[in-house]
């Protein structure tokens, strides 16, 4: 472990100054093997050894909850006492301050910045509000040995941040991404702090304001493509009938205007949750399905 007090080359600088490396690092990031992931595993392992309560926040918490977007740092929620202990135990032992008096640290092996959110302080503009950074020990869930903010707290903090700081609008976009990726319901907002409930509802409704058509093309030839016996065909037909019945019950409908000339049926829905369940894609992503094919008036 490095004990140098010299600031390392920052991870952000490496991304900006070496495009080929940045592209390669981006690929590693989405595979969970980037320098940011290595720094995350390293610092959380050390916090566990020191017995310091924490909860990973920010982009890495999004990643853990299923929203895959790139981030170049690690955000960690700690208590005031925890932050003091972190500086006493880690500073100068593989970590340095980015600048004098900074509450944050930079991990020296990979140059990744570790930013700390402190219990009792306020997200967004930093001004007092009914949403504050909570006790990390009360809001953490464990994934693969690392403690992350639970989904309710992550959304609550991001909403409060985006609502009160004009330079944090990406936090609202992150909430939209969580709603879409996790299929969160309108009722989910009822469990959030009243300060952020109207914004959650606004974002949730906004995602459904412009109806989208989701499509699955059903081809008859797939029922016999790999069949070698009549039993194979029979089994395929039964499985297909069961799936079609599930889709019918869920509200999927047949678009009569689509597909007859090419031996396929066009199954459609406007419900994104149903689309996700049955692996249906947005109509706009298909090539060659014009508005008439999709039955759009």
SULNOR-V206861 format. One record per residue. N is the residue number from 1. RES is the residue in three letters. PHI is phi in degrees with one decimal (NA if undefined). PSI is psi in whole degrees, -180 to 180 (999 if undefined). D_CENTER is the distance of its C-alpha to the mean C-alpha in Angstrom with 2 decimals. Layout:
n=N res=RES phi=PHI psi=PSI d_center=D_CENTER
n=N res=RES phi=PHI psi=PSI d_center=D_CENTER
//
This chain:
n=1 res=UNK phi=NA psi=133 d_center=31.71
n=2 res=UNK phi=-70.3 psi=142 d_center=32.56
n=3 res=UNK phi=-115.4 psi=10 d_center=34.64
n=4 res=UNK phi=-68.3 psi=140 d_center=34.99
n=5 res=UNK phi=-94.3 psi=-1 d_center=34.67
n=6 res=UNK phi=-74.6 psi=132 d_center=34.31
n=7 res=UNK phi=-60.3 psi=133 d_center=31.00
n=8 res=UNK phi=-76.5 psi=167 d_center=29.25
n=9 res=UNK phi=-63.9 psi=126 d_center=28.16
n=10 res=UNK phi=-70.9 psi=149 d_center=24.81
n=11 res=UNK phi=-59.1 psi=-40 d_center=21.73
n=12 res=UNK phi=-61.7 psi=-39 d_center=21.26
n=13 res=UNK phi=-66.5 psi=-40 d_center=24.86
n=14 res=UNK phi=-63.0 psi=-39 d_center=24.50
n=15 res=UNK phi=-64.2 psi=-42 d_center=21.70
n=16 res=UNK phi=-74.8 psi=-30 d_center=23.94
n=17 res=UNK phi=-100.9 psi=-7 d_center=27.18
n=18 res=UNK phi=-139.3 psi=92 d_center=26.57
n=19 res=UNK phi=-61.5 psi=-42 d_center=24.85
n=20 res=UNK phi=-62.9 psi=-43 d_center=25.46
n=21 res=UNK phi=-65.1 psi=-40 d_center=23.98
n=22 res=UNK phi=-61.9 psi=-41 d_center=20.92
n=23 res=UNK phi=-65.4 psi=-41 d_center=20.32
n=24 res=UNK phi=-65.6 psi=-41 d_center=20.90
n=25 res=UNK phi=-65.5 psi=-36 d_center=18.63
n=26 res=UNK phi=-61.2 psi=-42 d_center=15.79
n=27 res=UNK phi=-63.1 psi=-43 d_center=16.44
n=28 res=UNK phi=-64.7 psi=-35 d_center=16.61
n=29 res=UNK phi=-59.9 psi=-49 d_center=13.29
n=30 res=UNK phi=-73.1 psi=-11 d_center=11.45
n=31 res=UNK phi=-94.5 psi=2 d_center=13.94
n=32 res=UNK phi=74.9 psi=23 d_center=13.13
n=33 res=UNK phi=-126.2 psi=21 d_center=16.61
n=34 res=UNK phi=-80.6 psi=172 d_center=16.56
n=35 res=UNK phi=-62.5 psi=-32 d_center=18.65
n=36 res=UNK phi=-65.8 psi=-42 d_center=15.74
n=37 res=UNK phi=-65.0 psi=-39 d_center=14.90
n=38 res=UNK phi=-63.6 psi=-43 d_center=18.67
n=39 res=UNK phi=-65.4 psi=-38 d_center=19.06
n=40 res=UNK phi=-60.7 psi=-50 d_center=16.42
n=41 res=UNK phi=-62.9 psi=-38 d_center=18.30
n=42 res=UNK phi=-65.6 psi=-51 d_center=21.56
n=43 res=UNK phi=-70.7 psi=-37 d_center=21.20
n=44 res=UNK phi=-69.4 psi=-35 d_center=19.76
n=45 res=UNK phi=-62.2 psi=-41 d_center=22.59
n=46 res=UNK phi=-69.1 psi=-38 d_center=25.05
n=47 res=UNK phi=-64.0 psi=-39 d_center=23.89
n=48 res=UNK phi=-62.6 psi=-43 d_center=24.37
n=49 res=UNK phi=-63.2 psi=-35 d_center=27.80
n=50 res=UNK phi=-82.5 psi=-10 d_center=28.74
n=51 res=UNK phi=72.3 psi=31 d_center=27.73
n=52 res=UNK phi=-97.1 psi=117 d_center=25.65
n=53 res=UNK phi=-61.6 psi=141 d_center=23.12
n=54 res=UNK phi=-156.4 psi=166 d_center=19.66
n=55 res=UNK phi=-149.2 psi=123 d_center=15.99
n=56 res=UNK phi=-69.0 psi=134 d_center=13.32
n=57 res=UNK phi=-121.0 psi=-163 d_center=11.49
n=58 res=UNK phi=61.6 psi=-151 d_center=9.89
n=59 res=UNK phi=-61.5 psi=-33 d_center=7.68
n=60 res=UNK phi=-72.9 psi=-30 d_center=8.41
n=61 res=UNK phi=-69.5 psi=-40 d_center=7.46
n=62 res=UNK phi=-56.9 psi=-46 d_center=3.82
n=63 res=UNK phi=-57.7 psi=-44 d_center=4.69
n=64 res=UNK phi=-65.1 psi=-30 d_center=6.84
n=65 res=UNK phi=-90.5 psi=3 d_center=5.28
n=66 res=UNK phi=109.3 psi=-5 d_center=4.15
n=67 res=UNK phi=-94.4 psi=112 d_center=1.60
n=68 res=UNK phi=-94.0 psi=95 d_center=4.91
n=69 res=UNK phi=-132.0 psi=149 d_center=6.74
n=70 res=UNK phi=-73.0 psi=145 d_center=9.94
n=71 res=UNK phi=-143.6 psi=151 d_center=11.29
n=72 res=UNK phi=-110.2 psi=13 d_center=14.92
n=73 res=UNK phi=-147.2 psi=177 d_center=15.29
n=74 res=UNK phi=-122.7 psi=122 d_center=14.57
n=75 res=UNK phi=-101.5 psi=131 d_center=14.61
n=76 res=UNK phi=-134.0 psi=127 d_center=16.42
n=77 res=UNK phi=-84.6 psi=127 d_center=17.90
n=78 res=UNK phi=-139.4 psi=169 d_center=21.54
n=79 res=UNK phi=-84.4 psi=169 d_center=24.82
n=80 res=UNK phi=-60.4 psi=-43 d_center=27.61
n=81 res=UNK phi=-65.5 psi=-37 d_center=29.62
n=82 res=UNK phi=-64.6 psi=-41 d_center=26.78
n=83 res=UNK phi=-63.1 psi=-41 d_center=26.40
n=84 res=UNK phi=-61.0 psi=-45 d_center=30.18
n=85 res=UNK phi=-66.3 psi=-36 d_center=30.25
n=86 res=UNK phi=-61.1 psi=-47 d_center=27.53
n=87 res=UNK phi=-66.9 psi=-38 d_center=29.69
n=88 res=UNK phi=-67.3 psi=-36 d_center=32.80
n=89 res=UNK phi=-95.7 psi=-27 d_center=31.57
n=90 res=UNK phi=-110.1 psi=-30 d_center=29.31
n=91 res=UNK phi=-62.6 psi=130 d_center=30.61
n=92 res=UNK phi=84.3 psi=-1 d_center=32.94
n=93 res=UNK phi=-123.6 psi=61 d_center=31.80
n=94 res=UNK phi=94.0 psi=2 d_center=29.17
n=95 res=UNK phi=-140.0 psi=142 d_center=27.66
n=96 res=UNK phi=-134.2 psi=158 d_center=29.15
n=97 res=UNK phi=-74.7 psi=140 d_center=28.62
n=98 res=UNK phi=-61.4 psi=-29 d_center=27.47
n=99 res=UNK phi=-158.6 psi=161 d_center=30.50
n=100 res=UNK phi=-55.8 psi=139 d_center=33.12
n=101 res=UNK phi=72.4 psi=4 d_center=32.19
n=102 res=UNK phi=-66.6 psi=142 d_center=28.42
n=103 res=UNK phi=-79.4 psi=-14 d_center=26.46
n=104 res=UNK phi=-95.4 psi=171 d_center=23.92
n=105 res=UNK phi=-132.5 psi=160 d_center=24.57
n=106 res=UNK phi=-120.3 psi=126 d_center=24.13
n=107 res=UNK phi=-74.2 psi=127 d_center=24.05
n=108 res=UNK phi=-79.8 psi=-26 d_center=27.04
n=109 res=UNK phi=-67.8 psi=-41 d_center=26.42
n=110 res=UNK phi=-113.4 psi=-9 d_center=23.44
n=111 res=UNK phi=76.9 psi=13 d_center=23.78
n=112 res=UNK phi=-82.6 psi=135 d_center=20.26
n=113 res=UNK phi=-81.0 psi=133 d_center=20.24
n=114 res=UNK phi=-107.7 psi=111 d_center=19.40
n=115 res=UNK phi=-101.6 psi=136 d_center=19.01
n=116 res=UNK phi=-109.4 psi=130 d_center=20.03
n=117 res=UNK phi=-99.9 psi=133 d_center=19.39
n=118 res=UNK phi=-109.8 psi=127 d_center=22.54
n=119 res=UNK phi=-47.8 psi=133 d_center=23.17
n=120 res=UNK phi=94.3 psi=-19 d_center=25.24
n=121 res=UNK phi=-83.4 psi=178 d_center=24.23
n=122 res=UNK phi=-121.4 psi=138 d_center=22.47
n=123 res=UNK phi=-74.3 psi=165 d_center=19.23
n=124 res=UNK phi=76.2 psi=-116 d_center=19.61
n=125 res=UNK phi=-78.0 psi=-4 d_center=23.31
n=126 res=UNK phi=79.2 psi=-1 d_center=24.27
n=127 res=UNK phi=-86.1 psi=153 d_center=26.81
n=128 res=UNK phi=-56.6 psi=136 d_center=27.54
n=129 res=UNK phi=-157.1 psi=173 d_center=25.71
n=130 res=UNK phi=-73.9 psi=-11 d_center=25.07
n=131 res=UNK phi=-105.7 psi=120 d_center=21.52
n=132 res=UNK phi=-131.5 psi=168 d_center=21.78
n=133 res=UNK phi=-69.4 psi=123 d_center=20.04
n=134 res=UNK phi=-86.4 psi=178 d_center=20.97
n=135 res=UNK phi=-64.6 psi=118 d_center=22.52
n=136 res=UNK phi=-59.8 psi=-29 d_center=19.89
n=137 res=UNK phi=-69.9 psi=-16 d_center=21.87
n=138 res=UNK phi=-97.1 psi=-10 d_center=21.38
n=139 res=UNK phi=-128.3 psi=15 d_center=17.63
n=140 res=UNK phi=-97.7 psi=141 d_center=16.39
n=141 res=UNK phi=-122.5 psi=147 d_center=15.20
n=142 res=UNK phi=-99.3 psi=131 d_center=15.89
n=143 res=UNK phi=-131.9 psi=120 d_center=13.94
n=144 res=UNK phi=51.8 psi=41 d_center=16.14
n=145 res=UNK phi=81.8 psi=4 d_center=18.43
n=146 res=UNK phi=-119.9 psi=141 d_center=16.13
n=147 res=UNK phi=-95.0 psi=125 d_center=15.66
n=148 res=UNK phi=-120.2 psi=158 d_center=12.45
n=149 res=UNK phi=-57.9 psi=138 d_center=12.39
n=150 res=UNK phi=-67.6 psi=164 d_center=12.37
n=151 res=UNK phi=-64.2 psi=-37 d_center=10.14
n=152 res=UNK phi=-63.2 psi=-46 d_center=13.20
n=153 res=UNK phi=-68.8 psi=-40 d_center=13.95
n=154 res=UNK phi=-58.5 psi=-46 d_center=10.62
n=155 res=UNK phi=-68.0 psi=-42 d_center=10.89
n=156 res=UNK phi=-58.1 psi=-48 d_center=14.61
n=157 res=UNK phi=-67.9 psi=-39 d_center=14.63
n=158 res=UNK phi=-68.1 psi=-38 d_center=12.40
n=159 res=UNK phi=-63.0 psi=-47 d_center=14.66
n=160 res=UNK phi=-62.0 psi=-36 d_center=17.72
n=161 res=UNK phi=-67.7 psi=-51 d_center=16.88
n=162 res=UNK phi=-67.0 psi=-29 d_center=16.35
n=163 res=UNK phi=-73.3 psi=-28 d_center=19.36
n=164 res=UNK phi=-114.1 psi=-4 d_center=21.73
n=165 res=UNK phi=-133.3 psi=113 d_center=21.08
n=166 res=UNK phi=-59.9 psi=-24 d_center=21.53
n=167 res=UNK phi=-89.9 psi=10 d_center=20.00
n=168 res=UNK phi=-120.4 psi=30 d_center=16.63
n=169 res=UNK phi=-63.9 psi=-23 d_center=15.90
n=170 res=UNK phi=-62.7 psi=-24 d_center=12.63
n=171 res=UNK phi=-64.4 psi=-34 d_center=11.48
n=172 res=UNK phi=-69.8 psi=-39 d_center=12.46
n=173 res=UNK phi=-63.7 psi=-35 d_center=10.64
n=174 res=UNK phi=-63.1 psi=-39 d_center=7.31
n=175 res=UNK phi=-65.2 psi=-42 d_center=8.72
n=176 res=UNK phi=-59.0 psi=-42 d_center=9.74
n=177 res=UNK phi=-63.8 psi=-39 d_center=6.54
n=178 res=UNK phi=-65.5 psi=-42 d_center=5.70
n=179 res=UNK phi=-59.9 psi=-46 d_center=9.37
n=180 res=UNK phi=-69.4 psi=-48 d_center=9.48
n=181 res=UNK phi=-66.4 psi=-42 d_center=7.08
n=182 res=UNK phi=-92.7 psi=-5 d_center=8.54
n=183 res=UNK phi=63.8 psi=40 d_center=11.79
n=184 res=UNK phi=-67.7 psi=144 d_center=12.47
n=185 res=UNK phi=-89.5 psi=168 d_center=16.15
n=186 res=UNK phi=-61.1 psi=-38 d_center=18.31
n=187 res=UNK phi=-68.6 psi=-21 d_center=19.80
n=188 res=UNK phi=-54.5 psi=-36 d_center=16.67
n=189 res=UNK phi=-63.7 psi=-21 d_center=17.58
n=190 res=UNK phi=-66.2 psi=-22 d_center=20.92
n=191 res=UNK phi=-86.4 psi=-5 d_center=19.68
n=192 res=UNK phi=-88.7 psi=164 d_center=18.47
n=193 res=UNK phi=-56.4 psi=140 d_center=20.97
n=194 res=UNK phi=-57.8 psi=-27 d_center=23.38
n=195 res=UNK phi=-60.9 psi=-34 d_center=22.81
n=196 res=UNK phi=-106.3 psi=-7 d_center=19.36
n=197 res=UNK phi=-57.0 psi=-46 d_center=20.05
n=198 res=UNK phi=-61.1 psi=-37 d_center=21.59
n=199 res=UNK phi=-69.2 psi=-40 d_center=18.73
n=200 res=UNK phi=-59.3 psi=-47 d_center=16.23
n=201 res=UNK phi=-62.0 psi=-40 d_center=18.91
n=202 res=UNK phi=-61.2 psi=-46 d_center=19.42
n=203 res=UNK phi=-66.5 psi=-42 d_center=15.87
n=204 res=UNK phi=-61.7 psi=-46 d_center=15.85
n=205 res=UNK phi=-67.9 psi=-35 d_center=19.29
n=206 res=UNK phi=-61.6 psi=-35 d_center=18.58
n=207 res=UNK phi=-68.5 psi=-19 d_center=16.18
n=208 res=UNK phi=-110.9 psi=4 d_center=19.21
n=209 res=UNK phi=-67.4 psi=-37 d_center=21.94
n=210 res=UNK phi=-107.7 psi=103 d_center=22.43
n=211 res=UNK phi=-59.4 psi=138 d_center=22.81
n=212 res=UNK phi=-114.1 psi=145 d_center=21.49
n=213 res=UNK phi=-101.0 psi=128 d_center=23.42
n=214 res=UNK phi=-109.3 psi=140 d_center=21.88
n=215 res=UNK phi=-128.3 psi=144 d_center=24.30
n=216 res=UNK phi=-133.3 psi=125 d_center=25.22
n=217 res=UNK phi=-86.8 psi=129 d_center=28.44
n=218 res=UNK phi=-111.8 psi=115 d_center=30.71
n=219 res=UNK phi=-108.7 psi=132 d_center=33.41
n=220 res=UNK phi=-64.5 psi=-34 d_center=36.48
n=221 res=UNK phi=-62.1 psi=-23 d_center=37.07
n=222 res=UNK phi=-67.4 psi=-20 d_center=34.04
n=223 res=UNK phi=-73.9 psi=-23 d_center=36.02
n=224 res=UNK phi=-118.8 psi=-2 d_center=38.79
n=225 res=UNK phi=-56.6 psi=-48 d_center=37.26
n=226 res=UNK phi=-104.8 psi=9 d_center=37.16
n=227 res=UNK phi=-74.5 psi=140 d_center=39.80
n=228 res=UNK phi=-120.5 psi=-12 d_center=42.97
n=229 res=UNK phi=-139.3 psi=167 d_center=44.68
n=230 res=UNK phi=-63.2 psi=-34 d_center=45.19
n=231 res=UNK phi=-60.7 psi=-39 d_center=43.34
n=232 res=UNK phi=-61.5 psi=-45 d_center=40.25
n=233 res=UNK phi=-63.0 psi=-43 d_center=40.51
n=234 res=UNK phi=-61.0 psi=-44 d_center=41.09
n=235 res=UNK phi=-63.3 psi=-41 d_center=38.04
n=236 res=UNK phi=-63.6 psi=-41 d_center=35.88
n=237 res=UNK phi=-64.5 psi=-41 d_center=37.39
n=238 res=UNK phi=-63.5 psi=-46 d_center=36.75
n=239 res=UNK phi=-62.6 psi=-40 d_center=33.08
n=240 res=UNK phi=-65.5 psi=-42 d_center=32.74
n=241 res=UNK phi=-63.8 psi=-41 d_center=34.58
n=242 res=UNK phi=-63.0 psi=-44 d_center=32.40
n=243 res=UNK phi=-64.8 psi=-44 d_center=29.19
n=244 res=UNK phi=-62.4 psi=-37 d_center=30.80
n=245 res=UNK phi=-66.6 psi=-41 d_center=31.93
n=246 res=UNK phi=-60.5 psi=-42 d_center=28.46
n=247 res=UNK phi=-66.9 psi=-40 d_center=27.23
n=248 res=UNK phi=-61.3 psi=-45 d_center=30.31
n=249 res=UNK phi=-62.8 psi=-34 d_center=29.78
n=250 res=UNK phi=-78.9 psi=-3 d_center=26.19
n=251 res=UNK phi=99.8 psi=4 d_center=27.72
n=252 res=UNK phi=-67.6 psi=140 d_center=27.31
n=253 res=UNK phi=-127.4 psi=161 d_center=30.45
n=254 res=UNK phi=-88.1 psi=132 d_center=32.55
n=255 res=UNK phi=-92.5 psi=103 d_center=33.02
n=256 res=UNK phi=-61.4 psi=-28 d_center=36.78
n=257 res=UNK phi=-79.5 psi=-7 d_center=36.92
n=258 res=UNK phi=-110.3 psi=133 d_center=34.62
n=259 res=UNK phi=93.2 psi=-10 d_center=35.35
n=260 res=UNK phi=-61.7 psi=-34 d_center=38.84
n=261 res=UNK phi=-72.7 psi=-14 d_center=40.35
n=262 res=UNK phi=-121.8 psi=26 d_center=38.02
n=263 res=UNK phi=58.2 psi=40 d_center=38.11
n=264 res=UNK phi=-140.9 psi=155 d_center=34.69
n=265 res=UNK phi=-107.3 psi=146 d_center=33.54
n=266 res=UNK phi=-105.5 psi=113 d_center=30.71
n=267 res=UNK phi=-97.8 psi=132 d_center=28.63
n=268 res=UNK phi=-133.8 psi=154 d_center=26.63
n=269 res=UNK phi=-152.5 psi=156 d_center=24.52
n=270 res=UNK phi=-105.8 psi=1 d_center=23.05
n=271 res=UNK phi=-95.2 psi=114 d_center=20.68
n=272 res=UNK phi=-63.1 psi=-30 d_center=17.04
n=273 res=UNK phi=-69.7 psi=-41 d_center=16.69
n=274 res=UNK phi=-65.2 psi=-41 d_center=19.88
n=275 res=UNK phi=-59.6 psi=-42 d_center=18.88
n=276 res=UNK phi=-65.6 psi=-40 d_center=15.85
n=277 res=UNK phi=-62.6 psi=-38 d_center=18.25
n=278 res=UNK phi=-108.9 psi=20 d_center=20.89
n=279 res=UNK phi=55.4 psi=48 d_center=19.08
n=280 res=UNK phi=-99.1 psi=142 d_center=20.41
n=281 res=UNK phi=-108.8 psi=155 d_center=19.51
n=282 res=UNK phi=-59.0 psi=137 d_center=19.99
n=283 res=UNK phi=-55.7 psi=-36 d_center=23.69
n=284 res=UNK phi=-65.3 psi=-17 d_center=23.23
n=285 res=UNK phi=-84.4 psi=-12 d_center=21.77
n=286 res=UNK phi=-81.1 psi=147 d_center=25.07
n=287 res=UNK phi=-101.7 psi=127 d_center=27.95
n=288 res=UNK phi=93.8 psi=-2 d_center=31.31
n=289 res=UNK phi=-96.1 psi=96 d_center=30.42
n=290 res=UNK phi=-80.3 psi=179 d_center=32.03
n=291 res=UNK phi=-60.0 psi=-35 d_center=32.10
n=292 res=UNK phi=-68.1 psi=-41 d_center=35.19
n=293 res=UNK phi=-60.0 psi=-40 d_center=33.73
n=294 res=UNK phi=-81.4 psi=-3 d_center=30.73
n=295 res=UNK phi=75.5 psi=24 d_center=33.20
n=296 res=UNK phi=-84.2 psi=129 d_center=32.04
n=297 res=UNK phi=-70.8 psi=999 d_center=35.00
//
